[in-house]
Amino acid sequence: MISPDSRYTPPRRRQNLSAYVVSALEEMIQQEQLKVGDRLPTESQLGEMFDVSRTVVREAVSHLKSRGMVETRRGIGAFVLRRHASTSFMTEGLSLETASEIVQVLEFRIPIETEAAGLAAARRTPEDIAALEDNLARFARSIGDRHLAKQEDFEFHRLIGAACRNHVYLRFYDFFGETMVPRSHVEDLGARDEVIRYLENVLEEHRAIYRAIVDQAGDRARQAMQDHLGRSWRLYHGRLETSAD
């Protein structure tokens, strides 16, 4: 972990300040001065380290997000997602910060994850069931924390991918990472009871998918997943229509 008080001094300063900061942060991440899961220094700290404005820092972090290397969590900061930039078409240029992007990704996810739930119901093992049970318990405990159970939400979907016994599904989830879990609407709710109510509904939808997988009811698992993601699609599509009015 690098110290926020340190100053980065590359051999030669690049003319494009944003590219200069991107290159420096990539180097720190790849050399594990900043490890996966670490929080980046604040905008003001990075600005001081690189002797650039906060605007330049924001541009650099946004670029790293589009390459799948970092993610930002509202009110918390930016965190390292992976050591190397993703070359996948699925993450290139996606920040999932706008309702439009979230709607498009959900439209991509719905048919893929609906079928994944059906395959998981047919192929799951006792170990898969145990892992899903543990995930649901941790999700319930994390509903009130500041991360809004984002990690547990993503992990639930990835565990279903693992239960498919098809490595392509796991690659799909790993390409997106936690960025595939939209939380902007939840953060905008503001009131704690509204946030908790929303996440409790998500948890109940996960439990419905889980029960269908336990029962090896493929059609029911597919429908439960479609209902779950479809609800999110309607939510964000509604926000998109509202913003257009």
VOPAGU-2260 file (C-alpha; in pm, 1 decimal, decimal comma):
REM VOPAGU-2260
SITE   aa  ch    i         X         Y         Z
SITE  MET   A    0       0,0       0,0       0,0
SITE  ILE   A    1     142,9     336,4     -97,8
SITE  SER   A    2     147,9     627,1     142,5
SITE  PRO   A    3     -79,6     920,1      55,3
SITE  ASP   A    4     206,4    1148,3     160,1
SITE  SER   A    5     445,7    1008,9    -101,6
SITE  ARG   A    6     511,5    1187,7    -427,8
SITE  TYR   A    7     546,0     998,0    -754,5
SITE  THR   A    8     848,1    1106,4    -957,8
SITE  PRO   A    9     871,3     925,1   -1292,1
SITE  PRO   A   10    1185,5     957,7   -1504,1
SITE  ARG   A   11    1003,2    1181,5   -1747,7
SITE  ARG   A   12     679,9    1377,4   -1715,1
SITE  ARG   A   13     428,4    1310,2   -1991,9
SITE  GLN   A   14     275,9    1598,7   -2183,6
SITE  ASN   A   15     -79,9    1469,2   -2134,9
SITE  LEU   A   16    -135,7    1499,4   -1759,9
SITE  SER   A   17    -426,4    1255,2   -1744,2
SITE  ALA   A   18    -230,5     989,7   -1936,0
SITE  TYR   A   19      64,5    1054,5   -1705,5
SITE  VAL   A   20    -146,5     979,5   -1396,2
SITE  VAL   A   21    -307,9     674,3   -1560,8
SITE  SER   A   22      33,1     532,1   -1648,7
SITE  ALA   A   23     167,8     594,1   -1298,6
SITE  LEU   A   24    -131,6     435,0   -1125,4
SITE  GLU   A   25    -124,1     136,2   -1361,5
SITE  GLU   A   26     241,1      84,5   -1273,1
SITE  MET   A   27     165,6     101,1    -900,5
SITE  ILE   A   28    -119,2    -148,9    -937,4
SITE  GLN   A   29      79,5    -389,9   -1154,1
SITE  GLN   A   30     374,0    -376,2    -912,6
SITE  GLU   A   31     126,8    -426,4    -625,1
SITE  GLN   A   32     214,2    -105,2    -448,9
SITE  LEU   A   33    -163,8     -81,9    -470,2
SITE  LYS   A   34    -312,6    -429,9    -430,6
SITE  VAL   A   35    -649,7    -562,5    -544,7
SITE  GLY   A   36    -904,6    -445,1    -289,8
SITE  ASP   A   37    -695,6    -147,9    -175,1
SITE  ARG   A   38    -854,2     193,0    -162,2
SITE  LEU   A   39    -683,1     456,9    -373,1
SITE  PRO   A   40    -572,3     776,9    -201,1
SITE  THR   A   41    -828,0    1057,8    -218,6
SITE  GLU   A   42    -846,6    1294,2    -515,4
SITE  SER   A   43    -666,5    1565,7    -322,0
SITE  GLN   A   44    -395,1    1322,4    -208,4
SITE  LEU   A   45    -343,6    1194,0    -563,1
SITE  GLY   A   46    -334,2    1550,8    -691,6
SITE  GLU   A   47     -57,5    1631,4    -445,9
SITE  MET   A   48     132,4    1310,5    -522,6
SITE  PHE   A   49     133,7    1375,4    -897,5
SITE  ASP   A   50     129,2    1755,8    -881,6
SITE  VAL   A   51    -187,5    1777,5   -1091,5
SITE  SER   A   52    -537,1    1917,1   -1044,3
SITE  ARG   A   53    -828,0    1715,6    -906,4
SITE  THR   A   54    -991,2    1738,8   -1249,4
SITE  VAL   A   55    -695,0    1553,8   -1400,0
SITE  VAL   A   56    -716,4    1294,1   -1122,1
SITE  ARG   A   57   -1087,5    1238,7   -1189,4
SITE  GLU   A   58   -1019,8    1191,1   -1561,7
SITE  ALA   A   59    -745,2     938,7   -1485,4
SITE  VAL   A   60    -958,6     739,1   -1240,7
SITE  SER   A   61   -1247,9     740,3   -1488,4
SITE  HIS   A   62   -1014,9     598,4   -1753,7
SITE  LEU   A   63    -898,1     322,0   -1519,7
SITE  LYS   A   64   -1262,5     242,2   -1444,9
SITE  SER   A   65   -1339,3     209,0   -1814,6
SITE  ARG   A   66   -1053,6     -41,6   -1839,9
SITE  GLY   A   67   -1188,0    -245,3   -1550,1
SITE  MET   A   68    -896,7    -181,5   -1314,5
SITE  VAL   A   69   -1073,3      24,5   -1047,6
SITE  GLU   A   70   -1425,4      92,8    -926,3
SITE  THR   A   71   -1565,2     385,5    -732,2
SITE  ARG   A   72   -1808,7     359,9    -442,9
SITE  ARG   A   73   -2010,5     669,6    -374,2
SITE  GLY   A   74   -1908,2     842,5     -55,5
SITE  ILE   A   75   -1623,2     597,1       4,6
SITE  GLY   A   76   -1365,5     627,7    -273,0
SITE  ALA   A   77   -1199,0     430,7    -552,3
SITE  PHE   A   78   -1077,9      71,8    -510,9
SITE  VAL   A   79    -850,0    -155,8    -714,2
SITE  LEU   A   80   -1046,1    -430,6    -894,6
SITE  ARG   A   81    -773,1    -608,0   -1091,2
SITE  ARG   A   82    -402,0    -575,5   -1167,9
SITE  HIS   A   83    -430,9    -558,5   -1545,5
SITE  ALA   A   84    -666,6    -377,0   -1776,6
SITE  SER   A   85    -944,4    -584,8   -1924,0
SITE  THR   A   86    -933,0    -631,6   -2298,8
SITE  SER   A   87   -1287,1    -765,6   -2306,9
SITE  PHE   A   88   -1550,1    -587,9   -2511,2
SITE  MET   A   89   -1781,3    -631,8   -2214,8
SITE  THR   A   90   -1598,3    -390,3   -1986,8
SITE  GLU   A   91   -1430,1    -154,7   -2231,0
SITE  GLY   A   92   -1576,7     190,0   -2180,5
SITE  LEU   A   93   -1844,2      78,7   -1931,9
SITE  SER   A   94   -1873,0     266,4   -1605,1
SITE  LEU   A   95   -2233,3     167,8   -1516,4
SITE  GLU   A   96   -2283,7     509,6   -1360,1
SITE  THR   A   97   -2580,6     612,4   -1574,6
SITE  ALA   A   98   -2926,3     459,0   -1597,5
SITE  SER   A   99   -2874,1     413,0   -1972,0
SITE  GLU   A  100   -2560,7     199,7   -1926,1
SITE  ILE   A  101   -2719,7      -5,0   -1647,7
SITE  VAL   A  102   -3027,9     -75,5   -1861,4
SITE  GLN   A  103   -2813,1    -189,8   -2153,1
SITE  VAL   A  104   -2601,9    -420,1   -1936,2
SITE  LEU   A  105   -2914,0    -566,7   -1773,2
SITE  GLU   A  106   -3058,3    -637,7   -2117,9
SITE  PHE   A  107   -2734,7    -823,3   -2193,4
SITE  ARG   A  108   -2737,0   -1009,6   -1861,7
SITE  ILE   A  109   -3100,5   -1123,6   -1848,6
SITE  PRO   A  110   -3091,8   -1399,7   -2114,4
SITE  ILE   A  111   -2745,0   -1518,1   -2007,7
SITE  GLU   A  112   -2816,2   -1536,3   -1635,6
SITE  THR   A  113   -3167,0   -1673,7   -1683,2
SITE  GLU   A  114   -3019,3   -1976,7   -1858,3
SITE  ALA   A  115   -2739,1   -1995,0   -1601,2
SITE  ALA   A  116   -2996,7   -2039,8   -1325,1
SITE  GLY   A  117   -3156,7   -2326,8   -1515,3
SITE  LEU   A  118   -2822,8   -2498,3   -1572,7
SITE  ALA   A  119   -2726,1   -2450,1   -1208,5
SITE  ALA   A  120   -3048,7   -2619,5   -1099,3
SITE  ALA   A  121   -2961,8   -2921,5   -1312,5
SITE  ARG   A  122   -2590,8   -2942,7   -1227,5
SITE  ARG   A  123   -2548,6   -2808,4    -873,4
SITE  THR   A  124   -2361,9   -3011,1    -613,4
SITE  PRO   A  125   -2397,9   -3019,3    -233,5
SITE  GLU   A  126   -2093,0   -2790,8    -220,5
SITE  ASP   A  127   -2267,7   -2537,2    -444,1
SITE  ILE   A  128   -2573,4   -2541,3    -218,6
SITE  ALA   A  129   -2358,0   -2490,0      90,9
SITE  ALA   A  130   -2177,2   -2197,1     -71,8
SITE  LEU   A  131   -2506,3   -2033,9    -171,7
SITE  GLU   A  132   -2646,5   -2082,3     179,9
SITE  ASP   A  133   -2339,8   -1916,4     329,3
SITE  ASN   A  134   -2367,9   -1629,8      80,9
SITE  LEU   A  135   -2733,2   -1565,8     167,4
SITE  ALA   A  136   -2649,2   -1557,0     537,7
SITE  ARG   A  137   -2369,4   -1304,9     480,2
SITE  PHE   A  138   -2592,4   -1096,6     253,5
SITE  ALA   A  139   -2851,2   -1074,8     532,9
SITE  ARG   A  140   -2583,7    -959,7     779,1
SITE  SER   A  141   -2446,0    -701,6     533,8
SITE  ILE   A  142   -2770,6    -525,3     444,1
SITE  GLY   A  143   -2707,1    -241,4     686,3
SITE  ASP   A  144   -2338,0    -186,7     615,1
SITE  ARG   A  145   -2196,2      99,7     412,8
SITE  HIS   A  146   -2110,5    -121,8     114,0
SITE  LEU   A  147   -2480,7    -211,4      70,1
SITE  ALA   A  148   -2403,7    -585,3      37,3
SITE  LYS   A  149   -2256,0    -522,7    -307,5
SITE  GLN   A  150   -1987,0    -790,2    -276,6
SITE  GLU   A  151   -2235,9   -1049,7    -150,8
SITE  ASP   A  152   -2477,9    -961,4    -430,8
SITE  PHE   A  153   -2214,2   -1013,9    -699,1
SITE  GLU   A  154   -2086,3   -1330,8    -532,3
SITE  PHE   A  155   -2435,0   -1485,7    -537,1
SITE  HIS   A  156   -2456,2   -1448,9    -913,9
SITE  ARG   A  157   -2101,4   -1576,5    -961,7
SITE  LEU   A  158   -2173,3   -1883,5    -746,9
SITE  ILE   A  159   -2462,3   -1965,5    -978,3
SITE  GLY   A  160   -2220,9   -1935,6   -1269,6
SITE  ALA   A  161   -1986,0   -2177,4   -1095,1
SITE  ALA   A  162   -2270,8   -2424,7   -1042,8
SITE  CYS   A  163   -2327,5   -2432,7   -1421,0
SITE  ARG   A  164   -2002,4   -2629,7   -1462,3
SITE  ASN   A  165   -1922,9   -2411,3   -1762,5
SITE  HIS   A  166   -1606,9   -2201,0   -1734,7
SITE  VAL   A  167   -1738,0   -1945,4   -1985,3
SITE  TYR   A  168   -1996,8   -1832,1   -1730,6
SITE  LEU   A  169   -1723,2   -1770,1   -1475,0
SITE  ARG   A  170   -1527,8   -1567,1   -1729,6
SITE  PHE   A  171   -1842,3   -1363,3   -1793,0
SITE  TYR   A  172   -1875,2   -1276,6   -1423,3
SITE  ASP   A  173   -1504,4   -1212,2   -1377,5
SITE  PHE   A  174   -1493,1    -975,8   -1674,5
SITE  PHE   A  175   -1761,5    -757,5   -1518,9
SITE  GLY   A  176   -1666,7    -798,8   -1153,8
SITE  GLU   A  177   -1865,8    -609,9    -892,1
SITE  THR   A  178   -1934,6    -332,3   -1143,2
SITE  MET   A  179   -2220,2    -546,8   -1276,5
SITE  VAL   A  180   -2412,7    -484,3    -953,1
SITE  PRO   A  181   -2585,0    -143,3    -981,9
SITE  ARG   A  182   -2617,9      44,6    -655,7
SITE  SER   A  183   -2672,2     404,0    -769,9
SITE  HIS   A  184   -3049,1     385,2    -713,7
SITE  VAL   A  185   -3002,5     245,3    -363,7
SITE  GLU   A  186   -2758,4     521,8    -274,0
SITE  ASP   A  187   -3003,8     781,6    -404,8
SITE  LEU   A  188   -3281,9     655,0    -177,6
SITE  GLY   A  189   -3116,7     836,9     109,8
SITE  ALA   A  190   -3332,7     723,3     401,8
SITE  ARG   A  191   -3188,7     420,0     578,3
SITE  ASP   A  192   -3523,4     238,4     602,1
SITE  GLU   A  193   -3573,1     273,9     225,0
SITE  VAL   A  194   -3226,5     133,4     156,5
SITE  ILE   A  195   -3283,4    -161,1     389,0
SITE  ARG   A  196   -3625,3    -231,9     235,5
SITE  TYR   A  197   -3476,2    -238,1    -114,7
SITE  LEU   A  198   -3193,5    -474,0     -16,2
SITE  GLU   A  199   -3431,7    -701,7     174,1
SITE  ASN   A  200   -3633,8    -737,2    -146,8
SITE  VAL   A  201   -3316,5    -826,5    -337,7
SITE  LEU   A  202   -3233,7   -1087,1     -73,5
SITE  GLU   A  203   -3580,9   -1242,2    -100,4
SITE  GLU   A  204   -3540,4   -1265,1    -477,9
SITE  HIS   A  205   -3204,5   -1437,0    -428,2
SITE  ARG   A  206   -3367,3   -1681,1    -186,6
SITE  ALA   A  207   -3635,4   -1765,0    -444,6
SITE  ILE   A  208   -3364,6   -1843,7    -700,5
SITE  TYR   A  209   -3175,8   -2047,6    -441,1
SITE  ARG   A  210   -3482,5   -2255,1    -346,4
SITE  ALA   A  211   -3547,4   -2339,2    -711,0
SITE  ILE   A  212   -3184,9   -2447,8    -755,1
SITE  VAL   A  213   -3203,0   -2662,1    -439,6
SITE  ASP   A  214   -3519,4   -2827,6    -574,3
SITE  GLN   A  215   -3350,7   -2876,9    -913,3
SITE  ALA   A  216   -3649,0   -2698,4   -1067,7
SITE  GLY   A  217   -3488,4   -2556,7   -1380,1
SITE  ASP   A  218   -3787,8   -2369,8   -1520,1
SITE  ARG   A  219   -3865,8   -2215,5   -1182,3
SITE  ALA   A  220   -3502,1   -2111,3   -1138,5
SITE  ARG   A  221   -3503,2   -1946,3   -1480,8
SITE  GLN   A  222   -3825,2   -1760,9   -1403,9
SITE  ALA   A  223   -3699,3   -1646,8   -1063,3
SITE  MET   A  224   -3379,5   -1509,6   -1216,5
SITE  GLN   A  225   -3569,8   -1340,0   -1497,4
SITE  ASP   A  226   -3805,3   -1181,3   -1243,1
SITE  HIS   A  227   -3509,5   -1066,9   -1031,6
SITE  LEU   A  228   -3313,6    -900,6   -1311,5
SITE  GLY   A  229   -3631,4    -782,6   -1481,6
SITE  ARG   A  230   -3724,9    -589,6   -1169,4
SITE  SER   A  231   -3391,1    -409,6   -1181,3
SITE  TRP   A  232   -3439,8    -339,9   -1552,0
SITE  ARG   A  233   -3781,4    -183,8   -1489,4
SITE  LEU   A  234   -3639,7      24,0   -1205,7
SITE  TYR   A  235   -3357,5     176,0   -1409,9
SITE  HIS   A  236   -3560,5     200,1   -1728,9
SITE  GLY   A  237   -3813,3     400,9   -1529,7
SITE  ARG   A  238   -3538,8     635,9   -1415,8
SITE  LEU   A  239   -3426,0     671,2   -1776,4
SITE  GLU   A  240   -3776,6     767,0   -1889,9
SITE  THR   A  241   -3813,5    1011,6   -1600,2
SITE  SER   A  242   -3487,5    1187,3   -1687,1
SITE  ALA   A  243   -3602,6    1220,5   -2048,6
SITE  ASP   A  244   -3923,3    1402,7   -1948,7
